[in-house]
Amino acid sequence: MPRMRAKSDLPQKTCAACGRPFAWRKKWARDWGEVKTCSERCKGELRRAGRVARRADAARA
């Protein structure tokens, strides 16, 4: 049986939405390179922020 790793030994990233650090999870093993946010909530906030920015740019043009 493989030995367990401490959470502090796992790779970490900073969330693009909230700025908090988050650690690698087994469910992200396949696409760890594409993971940008720590949760579904932050993912939604990032999308909403992008949508608002695009609307503001369209209004200026």
Distance bins in CASP14 RR format, pairs under 12 A and 6 or more apart:
PFRMAT RR
TARGET T0000
AUTHOR 0000-0000-0000
RMODE 2
METHOD distances of the structure
MODEL  1
3 9 0 0 0 0 0 1 0 0 0 0 0
4 10 0 0 0 0 0 1 0 0 0 0 0
4 26 0 0 0 0 0 1 0 0 0 0 0
5 11 0 0 0 0 0 1 0 0 0 0 0
5 23 0 0 0 0 0 1 0 0 0 0 0
5 24 0 0 0 0 1 0 0 0 0 0 0
5 26 0 0 0 0 0 1 0 0 0 0 0
6 23 0 0 0 0 0 1 0 0 0 0 0
7 21 0 0 0 0 0 1 0 0 0 0 0
7 22 0 0 0 0 0 1 0 0 0 0 0
7 23 1 0 1 0 0 0 0 0 0 0 0
7 24 0 0 0 0 1 0 0 0 0 0 0
7 25 0 0 0 0 0 1 0 0 0 0 0
8 21 0 0 0 0 0 1 0 0 0 0 0
8 23 0 0 0 0 1 0 0 0 0 0 0
8 24 0 0 0 0 0 1 0 0 0 0 0
9 23 0 0 0 0 1 0 0 0 0 0 0
9 24 0 0 0 0 1 0 0 0 0 0 0
10 21 0 0 0 0 0 1 0 0 0 0 0
10 22 0 0 0 0 1 0 0 0 0 0 0
10 23 1 0 1 0 0 0 0 0 0 0 0
10 24 1 0 1 0 0 0 0 0 0 0 0
10 25 0 0 0 0 1 0 0 0 0 0 0
10 26 0 0 0 0 1 0 0 0 0 0 0
10 28 0 0 0 0 0 1 0 0 0 0 0
10 29 0 0 0 0 0 1 0 0 0 0 0
10 32 0 0 0 0 0 1 0 0 0 0 0
11 21 0 0 0 0 0 1 0 0 0 0 0
11 22 0 0 0 0 0 1 0 0 0 0 0
11 23 1 0 0 1 0 0 0 0 0 0 0
11 24 1 0 1 0 0 0 0 0 0 0 0
11 25 0 0 0 0 0 1 0 0 0 0 0
11 28 0 0 0 0 1 0 0 0 0 0 0
11 29 0 0 0 0 0 1 0 0 0 0 0
11 32 1 0 0 1 0 0 0 0 0 0 0
11 33 0 0 0 0 1 0 0 0 0 0 0
11 35 0 0 0 0 0 1 0 0 0 0 0
12 19 0 0 0 0 0 1 0 0 0 0 0
12 20 0 0 0 0 0 1 0 0 0 0 0
12 21 1 0 1 0 0 0 0 0 0 0 0
12 22 1 0 0 1 0 0 0 0 0 0 0
12 23 1 0 1 0 0 0 0 0 0 0 0
12 24 1 0 0 1 0 0 0 0 0 0 0
12 25 0 0 0 0 0 1 0 0 0 0 0
12 28 0 0 0 0 0 1 0 0 0 0 0
12 32 0 0 0 0 0 1 0 0 0 0 0
12 35 0 0 0 0 0 1 0 0 0 0 0
12 38 0 0 0 0 0 1 0 0 0 0 0
13 19 0 0 0 0 1 0 0 0 0 0 0
13 20 0 0 0 0 0 1 0 0 0 0 0
13 21 1 0 0 1 0 0 0 0 0 0 0
13 22 1 0 0 1 0 0 0 0 0 0 0
13 23 0 0 0 0 1 0 0 0 0 0 0
13 24 0 0 0 0 1 0 0 0 0 0 0
13 25 0 0 0 0 0 1 0 0 0 0 0
13 28 0 0 0 0 1 0 0 0 0 0 0
13 32 0 0 0 0 1 0 0 0 0 0 0
13 33 0 0 0 0 1 0 0 0 0 0 0
13 34 0 0 0 0 0 1 0 0 0 0 0
13 35 1 0 0 1 0 0 0 0 0 0 0
13 36 1 0 0 1 0 0 0 0 0 0 0
13 37 0 0 0 0 1 0 0 0 0 0 0
13 38 0 0 0 0 1 0 0 0 0 0 0
13 42 0 0 0 0 0 1 0 0 0 0 0
14 20 1 0 0 1 0 0 0 0 0 0 0
14 21 1 0 1 0 0 0 0 0 0 0 0
14 22 1 0 0 1 0 0 0 0 0 0 0
14 23 0 0 0 0 0 1 0 0 0 0 0
14 35 0 0 0 0 0 1 0 0 0 0 0
14 36 0 0 0 0 1 0 0 0 0 0 0
14 37 0 0 0 0 0 1 0 0 0 0 0
14 38 0 0 0 0 1 0 0 0 0 0 0
14 42 0 0 0 0 0 1 0 0 0 0 0
15 21 1 0 0 1 0 0 0 0 0 0 0
15 22 1 0 1 0 0 0 0 0 0 0 0
15 23 0 0 0 0 0 1 0 0 0 0 0
15 35 0 0 0 0 1 0 0 0 0 0 0
15 36 1 0 0 1 0 0 0 0 0 0 0
15 37 1 0 1 0 0 0 0 0 0 0 0
15 38 1 0 1 0 0 0 0 0 0 0 0
15 39 1 0 0 1 0 0 0 0 0 0 0
15 40 0 0 0 0 0 1 0 0 0 0 0
15 41 0 0 0 0 0 1 0 0 0 0 0
15 42 1 0 1 0 0 0 0 0 0 0 0
15 43 0 0 0 0 1 0 0 0 0 0 0
15 44 0 0 0 0 0 1 0 0 0 0 0
15 45 0 0 0 0 1 0 0 0 0 0 0
15 46 0 0 0 0 1 0 0 0 0 0 0
16 22 0 0 0 0 0 1 0 0 0 0 0
16 34 0 0 0 0 0 1 0 0 0 0 0
16 35 0 0 0 0 1 0 0 0 0 0 0
16 36 1 0 1 0 0 0 0 0 0 0 0
16 37 1 0 1 0 0 0 0 0 0 0 0
16 38 0 0 0 0 1 0 0 0 0 0 0
16 39 0 0 0 0 0 1 0 0 0 0 0
16 42 1 0 0 1 0 0 0 0 0 0 0
16 43 0 0 0 0 1 0 0 0 0 0 0
16 44 0 0 0 0 0 1 0 0 0 0 0
16 45 0 0 0 0 1 0 0 0 0 0 0
16 46 1 0 1 0 0 0 0 0 0 0 0
16 47 0 0 0 0 0 1 0 0 0 0 0
16 49 0 0 0 0 1 0 0 0 0 0 0
16 50 0 0 0 0 0 1 0 0 0 0 0
17 36 0 0 0 0 1 0 0 0 0 0 0
17 37 1 0 1 0 0 0 0 0 0 0 0
17 38 1 0 0 1 0 0 0 0 0 0 0
17 39 0 0 0 0 1 0 0 0 0 0 0
17 40 0 0 0 0 0 1 0 0 0 0 0
17 41 0 0 0 0 1 0 0 0 0 0 0
17 42 1 1 0 0 0 0 0 0 0 0 0
17 43 1 0 0 1 0 0 0 0 0 0 0
17 44 1 0 0 1 0 0 0 0 0 0 0
17 45 1 0 1 0 0 0 0 0 0 0 0
17 46 1 0 1 0 0 0 0 0 0 0 0
17 47 0 0 0 0 1 0 0 0 0 0 0
17 48 0 0 0 0 1 0 0 0 0 0 0
17 49 1 0 0 1 0 0 0 0 0 0 0
17 50 0 0 0 0 0 1 0 0 0 0 0
18 36 0 0 0 0 0 1 0 0 0 0 0
18 37 1 0 0 1 0 0 0 0 0 0 0
18 38 1 0 0 1 0 0 0 0 0 0 0
18 39 0 0 0 0 1 0 0 0 0 0 0
18 41 0 0 0 0 1 0 0 0 0 0 0
18 42 1 0 1 0 0 0 0 0 0 0 0
18 43 0 0 0 0 0 1 0 0 0 0 0
18 44 0 0 0 0 0 1 0 0 0 0 0
18 45 1 0 0 1 0 0 0 0 0 0 0
18 46 0 0 0 0 1 0 0 0 0 0 0
18 49 0 0 0 0 0 1 0 0 0 0 0
19 36 0 0 0 0 0 1 0 0 0 0 0
19 37 0 0 0 0 1 0 0 0 0 0 0
19 38 0 0 0 0 1 0 0 0 0 0 0
19 39 0 0 0 0 0 1 0 0 0 0 0
19 42 0 0 0 0 1 0 0 0 0 0 0
19 45 0 0 0 0 0 1 0 0 0 0 0
19 46 0 0 0 0 0 1 0 0 0 0 0
20 37 0 0 0 0 0 1 0 0 0 0 0
20 38 1 0 0 1 0 0 0 0 0 0 0
20 39 0 0 0 0 1 0 0 0 0 0 0
20 41 0 0 0 0 0 1 0 0 0 0 0
20 42 0 0 0 0 1 0 0 0 0 0 0
21 38 0 0 0 0 1 0 0 0 0 0 0
22 28 0 0 0 0 1 0 0 0 0 0 0
22 32 0 0 0 0 0 1 0 0 0 0 0
22 35 0 0 0 0 1 0 0 0 0 0 0
22 36 0 0 0 0 0 1 0 0 0 0 0
22 37 0 0 0 0 1 0 0 0 0 0 0
22 38 1 1 0 0 0 0 0 0 0 0 0
22 39 0 0 0 0 1 0 0 0 0 0 0
22 42 0 0 0 0 1 0 0 0 0 0 0
23 32 0 0 0 0 0 1 0 0 0 0 0
23 35 0 0 0 0 0 1 0 0 0 0 0
23 38 0 0 0 0 1 0 0 0 0 0 0
24 30 0 0 0 0 0 1 0 0 0 0 0
24 31 0 0 0 0 0 1 0 0 0 0 0
24 32 1 0 0 1 0 0 0 0 0 0 0
24 33 0 0 0 0 0 1 0 0 0 0 0
24 35 0 0 0 0 1 0 0 0 0 0 0
24 38 0 0 0 0 0 1 0 0 0 0 0
25 31 0 0 0 0 0 1 0 0 0 0 0
25 32 0 0 0 0 1 0 0 0 0 0 0
25 35 0 0 0 0 1 0 0 0 0 0 0
25 38 0 0 0 0 1 0 0 0 0 0 0
25 39 0 0 0 0 0 1 0 0 0 0 0
26 32 0 0 0 0 0 1 0 0 0 0 0
27 35 0 0 0 0 1 0 0 0 0 0 0
28 34 0 0 0 0 1 0 0 0 0 0 0
28 35 1 0 1 0 0 0 0 0 0 0 0
28 36 0 0 0 0 0 1 0 0 0 0 0
28 37 0 0 0 0 0 1 0 0 0 0 0
28 38 0 0 0 0 0 1 0 0 0 0 0
28 39 0 0 0 0 0 1 0 0 0 0 0
29 35 0 0 0 0 0 1 0 0 0 0 0
34 43 0 0 0 0 0 1 0 0 0 0 0
35 42 0 0 0 0 0 1 0 0 0 0 0
35 43 0 0 0 0 1 0 0 0 0 0 0
36 42 0 0 0 0 1 0 0 0 0 0 0
36 43 1 0 0 1 0 0 0 0 0 0 0
36 44 0 0 0 0 0 1 0 0 0 0 0
36 45 0 0 0 0 0 1 0 0 0 0 0
36 46 1 0 0 1 0 0 0 0 0 0 0
36 47 0 0 0 0 0 1 0 0 0 0 0
37 43 1 0 1 0 0 0 0 0 0 0 0
37 44 1 0 0 1 0 0 0 0 0 0 0
37 45 0 0 0 0 1 0 0 0 0 0 0
37 46 1 0 1 0 0 0 0 0 0 0 0
37 47 0 0 0 0 1 0 0 0 0 0 0
37 49 0 0 0 0 0 1 0 0 0 0 0
38 44 0 0 0 0 0 1 0 0 0 0 0
38 45 0 0 0 0 0 1 0 0 0 0 0
38 46 0 0 0 0 0 1 0 0 0 0 0
39 45 0 0 0 0 1 0 0 0 0 0 0
39 46 0 0 0 0 0 1 0 0 0 0 0
40 46 0 0 0 0 0 1 0 0 0 0 0
40 47 0 0 0 0 0 1 0 0 0 0 0
41 47 0 0 0 0 0 1 0 0 0 0 0
41 48 0 0 0 0 0 1 0 0 0 0 0
42 48 0 0 0 0 0 1 0 0 0 0 0
42 49 0 0 0 0 0 1 0 0 0 0 0
43 49 0 0 0 0 0 1 0 0 0 0 0
43 50 0 0 0 0 0 1 0 0 0 0 0
44 50 0 0 0 0 1 0 0 0 0 0 0
44 51 0 0 0 0 1 0 0 0 0 0 0
44 52 0 0 0 0 0 1 0 0 0 0 0
45 51 0 0 0 0 0 1 0 0 0 0 0
45 52 0 0 0 0 0 1 0 0 0 0 0
46 52 0 0 0 0 0 1 0 0 0 0 0
46 53 0 0 0 0 0 1 0 0 0 0 0
47 53 0 0 0 0 0 1 0 0 0 0 0
47 54 0 0 0 0 0 1 0 0 0 0 0
48 54 0 0 0 0 0 1 0 0 0 0 0
48 55 0 0 0 0 0 1 0 0 0 0 0
49 55 0 0 0 0 0 1 0 0 0 0 0
49 56 0 0 0 0 0 1 0 0 0 0 0
50 56 0 0 0 0 1 0 0 0 0 0 0
50 57 0 0 0 0 1 0 0 0 0 0 0
50 58 0 0 0 0 0 1 0 0 0 0 0
51 57 0 0 0 0 0 1 0 0 0 0 0
51 58 0 0 0 0 0 1 0 0 0 0 0
52 58 0 0 0 0 0 1 0 0 0 0 0
52 59 0 0 0 0 0 1 0 0 0 0 0
53 59 0 0 0 0 0 1 0 0 0 0 0
53 60 0 0 0 0 0 1 0 0 0 0 0
54 60 0 0 0 0 0 1 0 0 0 0 0
54 61 0 0 0 0 0 1 0 0 0 0 0
55 61 0 0 0 0 0 1 0 0 0 0 0
END
